Amino acid sequence: MAKVKPFKGVRPPREFVEEVVSRPYDVLNSDEAREEATGNEKSLYHIIKPEIDFEPGTDEHDPKVYEKAVENFNRFQENGWLIQDDKDKYYIYAQTMDGRTQYGFVVGAWVNDYTEGRIKKHELTRRDKEEDRMKHVRVNNANIEPVFFAFPDNDVLEDIISTVTKNQPEYDFIAPDGFGHTLWVIEDDATISHITEEFDKIPNLYIADGHHRSAAAALVGAEKAANNPDHKGDEEYNYFMAVAFPASHLKIIDYNRVVKDLNGLTTEELLSRLNENFLVEKQGEEIYTPKHLHNFSLYIDGEWYSLTAKESTYDDNDPIGVLDVTISSNLILRDILGITDLRSDKRIDFVGGIRGLGELKKRVDSGEMKLALALYPVTMDQLITIADTGNIMPPKTTWFEPKLRSGLVIHKLD
C-alpha cells in the first residue's frame, strides 16, 4: 500500500512566490534559464540550474556548479525568500490550463515503495541523468523539485480536495505561460491523518513525469539509510517529495514526430508503402488532427493525410502492441524510413502537442524536415496498464501539461 507522510515544507512567503517559482529544470536549457532569470536574484533557477551564475558554456556537471546550488539554497533561506513551515503538513496544488483544473496532494512518498515496485514506472531511465539529479539532491540535502504521480481515483481524497479548496489558498497566480497555479496548506491534524490513512489503502502510485527525479531521490534515500548506523526507518530521508493527482484529473497530450528525409523514397513511393498497412486518405491543405486511437495524420509536400492502421497491424490485447507509438515506430519509422533507435537517430525529432500541429507544418514547410507524423494521445488507462504489467513504454510516448511549477514547496531530507 502507498505510504505517504506530511512534511515541513520549505517555501516562499506569499509576496515572493511569483519571483521564486520556475519551470522544471529539464524543460529548458541553460541559456533559456539564464534569460528567464535575468534581473531576478530570487529565481529558483539559481538553485536548480546554477550554471546560470557562471560564464555561458560552463559545464552544468562541474563540481563548482553543484556547490553553487548549495550556496544559493542557503542564501535563499538566509534572505527569507524560502522559509520552512513549523510543523508537518500536506499541501494541495491545483493547476489550470484551457479551463481545466487538476488537483494534487503534495506528499512525502516512501523510498521503499519505489525500490519495492509499489511506485510504478513506465519509462526507462538513463544512468547519467540519474547521477546528475542524485548529486543535486545529495549536495542540497533536499528534494528541490517534486515528482509528478498519478493514483487511482479515490472518493474520500476527492472529498478532501473539495473541502480544502473552498478555503483561501496560500498562493494563487498565473505563470508567464498563462497556466494558473494555486496552493492550499493543510494544517488540520485530523485532515492530515485522514489523508495518510486513505493513501495507505491505495495499492500503487504511478510516475506520470519525473522518472529520473524519482530514481535519484530513492537512491539518495537508500544511500543515507545505508550510511546511518542508527537508521530506524522513520527519518525524513526515507521520503521524497511528490505531487500525486487522481488519474481522472490528468490528461496526456500528443507527442508527435518530424523526420528529415524519406530514406531515399519519393513521396509517391512512401504513400504506396503506407497503403500496405494503413488506409491512406488525402485531406488537403487544412491541418488534420488524428480522430481516434490507431488514426494518424501525416503532413508532406504541403498536404495532410489521414492514416488509419489496418486491424491486422496491432494487437489490442498487448499493452505495448496496442500503442499508436508502437504501430508508427514499427510500421512507418522502422520499416519504411529506416529509423530504428528513437533515442539516438538524428534524422528524427519530437514535438510536444502543447505546440500544436501548426508547429509540425512549420518545420516541414521551412525545409528543415520532410514529413511530420501526428499521433492520437495515450490515455491514462493505457499508462496504468503498462505500468501494472511491468512493461516499459517506447521513448517519447507521453507528454503531460501543464508541468509542475518548481519552488512552491521544497522537502528537506533532515
C-alpha positions as CSV (number, residue, x, y, z in Angstrom):
1,M,0.0,0.0,0.0
2,A,1.1,3.6,-0.7
3,K,2.9,5.0,2.3
4,V,3.0,8.8,2.4
5,K,3.6,11.4,5.1
6,P,3.3,15.1,5.6
7,F,6.4,17.2,6.0
8,K,7.7,20.6,7.0
9,G,7.7,22.3,3.6
10,V,10.3,24.9,2.7
11,R,8.5,27.5,0.6
12,P,8.5,31.2,-0.4
13,P,6.5,33.8,1.5
14,R,3.4,34.8,-0.4
15,E,4.8,38.1,-1.6
16,F,7.8,36.4,-3.2
17,V,6.2,33.3,-4.7
18,E,6.0,34.6,-8.3
19,E,9.6,35.7,-8.3
20,V,10.9,32.4,-6.8
21,V,9.0,29.7,-8.7
22,S,10.2,28.4,-12.0
23,R,9.7,25.9,-14.7
24,P,11.2,22.4,-14.0
25,Y,15.0,22.1,-14.6
26,D,14.6,19.7,-17.6
27,V,12.2,21.6,-19.8
28,L,14.7,24.3,-20.8
29,N,18.4,24.7,-21.4
30,S,20.9,26.7,-19.6
31,D,20.7,29.7,-21.9
32,E,16.9,29.8,-21.6
33,A,17.1,29.6,-17.8
34,R,19.7,32.4,-17.8
35,E,17.4,34.6,-19.8
36,E,14.3,33.9,-17.7
37,A,16.3,34.6,-14.5
38,T,17.8,37.9,-15.8
39,G,17.3,40.6,-13.2
40,N,15.7,38.2,-10.7
41,E,18.0,37.2,-7.9
42,K,15.1,35.2,-6.3
43,S,14.6,32.9,-9.2
44,L,14.8,29.2,-8.3
45,Y,16.9,28.7,-11.5
46,H,19.8,29.9,-9.3
47,I,19.3,26.6,-7.4
48,I,18.1,24.1,-10.0
49,K,20.2,25.4,-12.9
50,P,23.1,27.1,-11.0
51,E,25.3,27.1,-14.1
52,I,23.5,30.3,-15.0
53,D,25.6,32.1,-12.4
54,F,28.8,31.2,-14.4
55,E,30.0,32.1,-17.8
56,P,27.8,30.8,-20.7
57,G,29.2,27.4,-21.7
58,T,30.1,26.3,-18.2
59,D,29.6,22.6,-17.8
60,E,26.4,22.1,-15.7
61,H,28.0,19.0,-14.2
62,D,31.1,20.8,-12.9
63,P,31.5,20.3,-9.1
64,K,31.6,24.1,-8.6
65,V,28.1,24.3,-10.2
66,Y,26.7,21.8,-7.6
67,E,28.5,23.8,-4.9
68,K,26.8,27.0,-6.2
69,A,23.4,25.3,-5.9
70,V,24.0,24.7,-2.2
71,E,25.3,28.2,-1.7
72,N,22.2,29.7,-3.4
73,F,19.8,27.4,-1.5
74,N,21.4,28.6,1.8
75,R,21.3,32.2,0.7
76,F,17.6,32.0,-0.2
77,Q,16.8,30.7,3.3
78,E,19.0,33.3,5.0
79,N,17.3,36.1,3.0
80,G,13.8,34.8,3.9
81,W,13.0,34.0,0.3
82,L,12.4,30.4,1.4
83,I,11.1,29.6,4.9
84,Q,10.4,26.2,6.5
85,D,7.0,25.5,7.9
86,D,6.8,24.9,11.6
87,K,5.1,21.5,11.5
88,D,4.4,18.6,9.2
89,K,1.8,19.5,6.6
90,Y,0.2,18.3,3.4
91,Y,-0.5,20.7,0.6
92,I,-3.0,20.7,-2.3
93,Y,-1.7,22.0,-5.6
94,A,-4.0,23.0,-8.4
95,Q,-3.1,23.7,-12.0
96,T,-5.4,25.3,-14.5
97,M,-5.0,25.1,-18.3
98,D,-7.5,25.8,-21.0
99,G,-10.3,26.0,-18.4
100,R,-9.5,22.6,-16.9
101,T,-8.1,22.3,-13.4
102,Q,-6.3,19.3,-11.8
103,Y,-5.8,19.0,-8.1
104,G,-2.9,17.0,-6.5
105,F,-1.6,16.3,-3.0
106,V,2.0,17.3,-2.2
107,V,3.3,14.4,-0.1
108,G,6.4,12.7,1.1
109,A,6.5,9.4,-0.8
110,W,8.2,6.4,0.8
111,V,11.5,5.4,-0.7
112,N,10.8,1.7,-0.1
113,D,7.6,1.9,-2.2
114,Y,9.8,2.9,-5.1
115,T,12.5,0.3,-4.6
116,E,9.9,-2.5,-4.0
117,G,7.8,-1.6,-7.0
118,R,4.7,-0.1,-5.4
119,I,5.6,3.2,-7.1
120,K,5.3,2.1,-10.7
121,K,7.2,3.4,-13.6
122,H,6.6,3.2,-17.4
123,E,9.8,4.6,-18.7
124,L,13.5,3.6,-18.8
125,T,15.9,6.0,-17.0
126,R,19.4,6.9,-18.1
127,R,22.2,6.5,-15.6
128,D,23.9,9.8,-16.4
129,K,20.6,11.7,-15.8
130,E,20.0,9.8,-12.6
131,E,23.6,10.6,-11.4
132,D,23.1,14.4,-12.1
133,R,19.9,14.5,-10.0
134,M,21.4,12.3,-7.3
135,K,24.2,14.8,-6.9
136,H,21.8,17.7,-6.8
137,V,19.6,16.0,-4.1
138,R,22.7,14.9,-2.2
139,V,24.5,18.3,-2.0
140,N,21.4,20.2,-1.1
141,N,20.1,17.5,1.2
142,A,16.7,18.3,-0.2
143,N,14.2,17.4,-2.9
144,I,14.1,20.9,-4.5
145,E,11.6,19.8,-7.2
146,P,8.7,17.3,-6.9
147,V,8.0,14.2,-8.9
148,F,4.6,14.0,-10.7
149,F,2.5,11.0,-9.6
150,A,-0.9,9.6,-10.5
151,F,-3.1,7.4,-8.3
152,P,-6.4,5.5,-8.9
153,D,-9.4,7.7,-8.2
154,N,-10.4,7.8,-4.5
155,D,-13.7,9.3,-3.4
156,V,-12.5,10.2,0.1
157,L,-9.5,12.0,-1.2
158,E,-11.7,13.8,-3.7
159,D,-13.9,14.9,-0.9
160,I,-10.9,16.3,1.0
161,I,-9.8,18.2,-2.2
162,S,-13.4,19.6,-2.4
163,T,-13.4,20.7,1.2
164,V,-9.9,22.2,1.4
165,T,-10.2,24.1,-1.8
166,K,-13.2,26.0,-0.6
167,N,-10.8,27.8,1.8
168,Q,-8.5,30.7,0.9
169,P,-5.4,29.5,-0.9
170,E,-1.9,30.3,0.2
171,Y,-0.8,31.1,-3.4
172,D,-2.9,31.8,-6.5
173,F,-1.2,33.2,-9.6
174,I,-1.0,32.9,-13.3
175,A,2.5,32.0,-14.6
176,P,4.0,33.7,-17.7
177,D,2.9,30.7,-19.8
178,G,-0.7,31.5,-19.0
179,F,-1.3,28.5,-16.7
180,G,-2.8,29.0,-13.3
181,H,-1.2,27.7,-10.1
182,T,-2.9,27.6,-6.7
183,L,-1.7,26.1,-3.4
184,W,-3.5,25.4,-0.2
185,V,-1.8,24.5,3.1
186,I,-3.4,21.7,5.2
187,E,-2.8,22.4,8.9
188,D,-5.7,20.5,10.5
189,D,-4.3,17.4,12.2
190,A,-7.5,15.3,11.7
191,T,-7.4,16.0,7.9
192,I,-3.7,15.3,7.8
193,S,-4.3,11.9,9.5
194,H,-7.2,11.2,7.2
195,I,-5.0,11.8,4.1
196,T,-2.3,9.5,5.4
197,E,-4.8,6.7,6.2
198,E,-6.5,7.0,2.8
199,F,-3.3,6.8,0.8
200,D,-2.5,3.7,2.8
201,K,-5.5,2.0,1.1
202,I,-4.1,2.7,-2.4
203,P,-2.1,-0.2,-3.7
204,N,0.1,1.7,-6.1
205,L,1.3,5.1,-7.2
206,Y,2.3,5.8,-10.8
207,I,5.1,8.0,-12.0
208,A,3.5,10.3,-14.6
209,D,6.5,12.5,-15.1
210,G,9.9,12.7,-13.4
211,H,11.3,9.2,-13.7
212,H,14.9,10.5,-13.2
213,R,14.0,12.5,-10.2
214,S,12.2,9.5,-8.6
215,A,15.2,7.2,-9.2
216,A,17.6,9.8,-7.9
217,A,15.6,10.6,-4.8
218,A,15.1,6.9,-3.9
219,L,18.8,6.2,-4.4
220,V,19.9,9.0,-2.2
221,G,17.4,7.9,0.5
222,A,18.7,4.4,0.3
223,E,22.3,5.7,0.4
224,K,21.6,7.7,3.6
225,A,19.9,4.7,5.3
226,A,23.0,2.5,4.5
227,N,25.3,5.2,5.9
228,N,23.4,5.7,9.1
229,P,24.4,3.2,11.8
230,D,21.4,4.4,13.9
231,H,18.9,4.1,11.0
232,K,15.4,3.5,12.3
233,G,13.2,3.9,9.1
234,D,11.3,7.0,10.2
235,E,13.9,9.6,9.2
236,E,13.0,12.3,6.7
237,Y,15.4,10.9,4.1
238,N,13.2,7.8,3.8
239,Y,10.7,10.0,1.9
240,F,10.9,12.1,-1.2
241,M,8.6,14.9,-2.5
242,A,5.8,14.2,-5.0
243,V,2.6,15.7,-6.2
244,A,0.0,13.0,-6.5
245,F,-3.0,13.5,-8.7
246,P,-6.2,11.4,-9.1
247,A,-5.7,9.7,-12.5
248,S,-9.0,11.1,-13.9
249,H,-7.7,14.7,-13.3
250,L,-4.8,14.2,-15.7
251,K,-4.7,14.5,-19.5
252,I,-1.9,13.2,-21.6
253,I,-1.4,15.2,-24.8
254,D,0.0,14.1,-28.1
255,Y,3.7,13.7,-28.7
256,N,4.5,14.0,-32.4
257,R,7.3,13.2,-34.8
258,V,9.1,15.1,-37.6
259,V,11.6,13.4,-39.9
260,K,14.4,14.9,-42.1
261,D,14.2,12.7,-45.2
262,L,12.2,9.8,-46.8
263,N,15.0,7.3,-46.7
264,G,15.6,7.5,-50.5
265,L,11.9,7.3,-51.4
266,T,9.8,9.7,-53.4
267,T,6.5,10.9,-51.8
268,E,4.6,8.6,-54.2
269,E,6.7,5.6,-53.1
270,L,6.2,6.5,-49.4
271,L,2.4,6.7,-49.8
272,S,2.4,3.4,-51.8
273,R,4.3,1.7,-49.0
274,L,2.0,3.2,-46.4
275,N,-1.0,1.7,-48.2
276,E,0.2,-1.8,-47.3
277,N,-0.7,-1.3,-43.6
278,F,-2.9,1.8,-43.5
279,L,-6.0,3.2,-45.1
280,V,-4.5,6.4,-46.6
281,E,-6.9,9.3,-47.2
282,K,-5.8,12.7,-48.6
283,Q,-7.2,15.6,-46.5
284,G,-5.8,18.6,-48.4
285,E,-4.1,21.7,-47.0
286,E,-6.1,22.2,-43.8
287,I,-4.5,20.8,-40.7
288,Y,-5.8,17.3,-40.0
289,T,-5.8,16.1,-36.3
290,P,-6.0,12.3,-35.5
291,K,-9.6,11.5,-34.6
292,H,-9.2,8.3,-32.6
293,L,-6.8,5.5,-31.5
294,H,-4.9,4.0,-34.5
295,N,-5.6,7.1,-36.6
296,F,-2.6,9.2,-37.5
297,S,-2.0,12.4,-39.5
298,L,0.8,12.7,-42.0
299,Y,2.0,16.1,-43.4
300,I,4.2,16.1,-46.5
301,D,4.6,18.3,-49.6
302,G,2.0,20.8,-48.3
303,E,-0.7,18.1,-47.9
304,W,-2.3,16.4,-44.9
305,Y,-3.2,12.7,-45.0
306,S,-5.3,10.6,-42.6
307,L,-3.6,7.2,-41.9
308,T,-5.8,4.5,-40.2
309,A,-4.0,1.4,-39.2
310,K,-5.5,-1.8,-40.6
311,E,-6.8,-4.3,-38.0
312,S,-4.1,-6.8,-38.7
313,T,-1.3,-4.4,-37.8
314,Y,-1.9,-4.2,-34.0
315,D,-3.0,-6.4,-31.0
316,D,-5.5,-4.7,-28.6
317,N,-4.7,-7.3,-26.0
318,D,-1.0,-6.4,-26.0
319,P,-0.3,-3.4,-23.7
320,I,2.6,-2.3,-25.8
321,G,1.4,-3.6,-29.2
322,V,-1.8,-1.6,-29.0
323,L,0.0,1.8,-28.6
324,D,0.0,4.1,-31.6
325,V,3.6,4.9,-30.9
326,T,4.5,1.2,-31.3
327,I,2.5,0.9,-34.6
328,S,4.0,4.1,-36.1
329,S,7.6,3.2,-34.8
330,N,7.5,-0.3,-36.3
331,L,5.4,0.2,-39.5
332,I,6.4,3.7,-40.5
333,L,9.6,4.8,-38.9
334,R,11.5,1.5,-38.8
335,D,10.1,-0.5,-41.8
336,I,9.8,2.4,-44.3
337,L,12.0,5.2,-43.1
338,G,14.8,3.1,-41.6
339,I,14.8,4.8,-38.2
340,T,15.4,2.1,-35.5
341,D,16.6,4.0,-32.4
342,L,14.3,6.8,-31.4
343,R,16.7,7.9,-28.7
344,S,19.7,8.5,-30.8
345,D,18.8,8.8,-34.5
346,K,19.5,12.4,-35.7
347,R,17.0,12.1,-38.6
348,I,14.0,12.4,-36.2
349,D,12.9,15.0,-33.7
350,F,9.9,15.1,-31.3
351,V,7.4,17.9,-30.8
352,G,5.1,18.1,-27.8
353,G,1.5,18.6,-28.6
354,I,1.4,21.7,-26.5
355,R,3.0,23.4,-29.5
356,G,0.1,22.4,-31.8
357,L,0.1,20.7,-35.2
358,G,0.9,24.1,-36.8
359,E,4.4,23.6,-35.4
360,L,4.7,20.4,-37.4
361,K,3.6,22.2,-40.6
362,K,6.0,25.0,-40.0
363,R,9.0,22.7,-39.6
364,V,8.2,20.8,-42.8
365,D,7.3,23.9,-44.8
366,S,10.7,25.5,-43.7
367,G,12.5,22.7,-45.4
368,E,14.1,21.6,-42.1
369,M,12.0,18.4,-42.1
370,K,10.5,16.4,-44.9
371,L,7.5,14.9,-43.2
372,A,5.5,15.2,-39.9
373,L,3.5,12.4,-38.2
374,A,0.9,13.3,-35.5
375,L,-0.4,10.7,-33.1
376,Y,-3.5,10.3,-31.0
377,P,-2.5,10.7,-27.4
378,V,-2.0,7.8,-25.0
379,T,-4.7,7.5,-22.3
380,M,-4.1,7.3,-18.5
381,D,-5.7,3.8,-18.6
382,Q,-3.0,2.7,-21.1
383,L,-0.2,4.1,-19.0
384,I,-1.5,2.4,-15.9
385,T,-2.0,-0.9,-17.7
386,I,1.6,-0.7,-19.0
387,A,3.0,0.0,-15.5
388,D,0.9,-2.7,-13.9
389,T,2.1,-5.3,-16.4
390,G,5.7,-4.4,-15.8
391,N,6.1,-3.1,-19.3
392,I,8.0,0.0,-20.5
393,M,6.6,2.5,-22.9
394,P,8.6,3.3,-26.1
395,P,10.6,6.6,-26.0
396,K,8.8,9.9,-26.4
397,T,5.3,8.5,-25.8
398,T,3.7,10.7,-23.1
399,W,3.6,14.5,-22.7
400,F,1.9,15.9,-19.6
401,E,0.9,19.5,-19.5
402,P,0.9,21.7,-17.5
403,K,4.2,21.0,-15.9
404,L,4.6,21.3,-12.2
405,R,5.9,24.6,-11.1
406,S,9.2,24.2,-9.1
407,G,9.7,26.1,-5.9
408,L,6.2,26.1,-4.4
409,V,7.3,23.6,-1.8
410,I,10.7,22.0,-1.1
411,H,11.4,19.0,1.0
412,K,14.5,18.8,3.3
413,L,15.9,15.3,4.0
414,D,16.8,16.0,7.7
